[in-house]
């Protein structure tokens, strides 16, 4: 089973997938961007992700996406694929799962998580103080706009791949820390177990 896991940056999809692995340690979690970077380093001598975006021409970047999709699709067993369905760029949104790429991934499901924008911004602030500095500071309306764009792009990607799209609303207030991750993980586990 291959499941593509999607959310706005800072939503918490990586934490959700860690919770899945606690219950199902045989499930493999792969980051699409890590695969692209590994291939770019091998083929182009790229040293970091910023260099990858700056030095690689658009046509070659598309080929990197396709090669990463092929490699990920060949991984045996249950695989969760951590990626973005839309990438906010200057002037608009770029599809993170173009038709040709998502077809190569051959996913069974695309699972899109949605969050309260204020919670996303709070998580991003923790990331800025912690590991992921360099993120743009956005307004709640901008986060919500990207979540709406994500729905459109995810529907298009699911259609192209003939996969099932599952949208999981995690906008409810948490009653304890990591409740969103626990609920999100249960949704993925249900899919993996066929229940």
KAUR-V102827 format. One record per residue. N is the residue number from 1. D_LAST is the distance of its C-alpha to the last C-alpha in Angstrom with 2 decimals. Layout:
N;D_LAST / N;D_LAST
This chain:
1;13.40 / 2;15.69 / 3;14.80 / 4;17.90 / 5;18.06 / 6;20.70 / 7;22.80 / 8;26.50 / 9;28.51 / 10;28.43 / 11;25.23 / 12;23.59 / 13;21.09 / 14;22.66 / 15;22.13 / 16;18.45 / 17;18.09 / 18;20.22 / 19;17.89 / 20;14.97 / 21;17.52 / 22;18.49 / 23;15.19 / 24;14.73 / 25;18.39 / 26;18.04 / 27;16.53 / 28;19.58 / 29;20.55 / 30;23.29 / 31;25.49 / 32;26.64 / 33;30.00 / 34;30.65 / 35;30.35 / 36;32.72 / 37;35.13 / 38;35.17 / 39;36.10 / 40;38.64 / 41;40.25 / 42;40.58 / 43;41.90 / 44;43.83 / 45;44.66 / 46;42.82 / 47;42.96 / 48;40.54 / 49;38.11 / 50;40.82 / 51;43.07 / 52;40.35 / 53;40.16 / 54;43.96 / 55;45.20 / 56;42.90 / 57;43.83 / 58;41.16 / 59;41.00 / 60;40.54 / 61;37.88 / 62;35.89 / 63;36.38 / 64;35.11 / 65;31.87 / 66;31.53 / 67;32.36 / 68;29.87 / 69;27.11 / 70;28.23 / 71;28.24 / 72;24.78 / 73;23.36 / 74;24.95 / 75;23.21 / 76;21.20 / 77;17.79 / 78;15.16 / 79;17.24 / 80;17.17 / 81;20.19 / 82;22.09 / 83;24.39 / 84;25.90 / 85;25.49 / 86;28.96 / 87;31.90 / 88;34.55 / 89;37.94 / 90;41.42 / 91;41.63 / 92;37.97 / 93;34.53 / 94;33.83 / 95;30.58 / 96;28.77 / 97;26.73 / 98;29.31 / 99;28.32 / 100;29.77 / 101;28.10 / 102;24.52 / 103;25.03 / 104;26.14 / 105;23.08 / 106;20.84 / 107;17.73 / 108;14.40 / 109;13.71 / 110;16.22 / 111;15.21 / 112;18.27 / 113;18.94 / 114;21.81 / 115;24.06 / 116;27.21 / 117;30.00 / 118;32.08 / 119;29.42 / 120;29.22 / 121;33.02 / 122;33.18 / 123;30.86 / 124;33.01 / 125;36.13 / 126;34.83 / 127;34.18 / 128;37.72 / 129;39.18 / 130;37.02 / 131;35.96 / 132;35.57 / 133;38.96 / 134;40.11 / 135;37.43 / 136;38.88 / 137;39.06 / 138;37.61 / 139;37.70 / 140;34.68 / 141;35.37 / 142;35.13 / 143;31.73 / 144;30.49 / 145;32.11 / 146;30.28 / 147;26.92 / 148;27.90 / 149;29.03 / 150;25.74 / 151;23.94 / 152;26.43 / 153;26.34 / 154;22.53 / 155;22.47 / 156;25.26 / 157;23.63 / 158;20.35 / 159;22.67 / 160;24.77 / 161;21.98 / 162;20.09 / 163;16.99 / 164;14.51 / 165;15.79 / 166;13.81 / 167;16.41 / 168;15.82 / 169;18.84 / 170;20.03 / 171;23.46 / 172;23.46 / 173;26.02 / 174;24.82 / 175;25.76 / 176;25.93 / 177;26.22 / 178;23.18 / 179;20.96 / 180;20.00 / 181;19.04 / 182;16.93 / 183;15.04 / 184;14.80 / 185;13.60 / 186;10.72 / 187;9.69 / 188;10.13 / 189;8.50 / 190;5.04 / 191;6.19 / 192;7.84 / 193;5.55 / 194;3.78 / 195;0.00
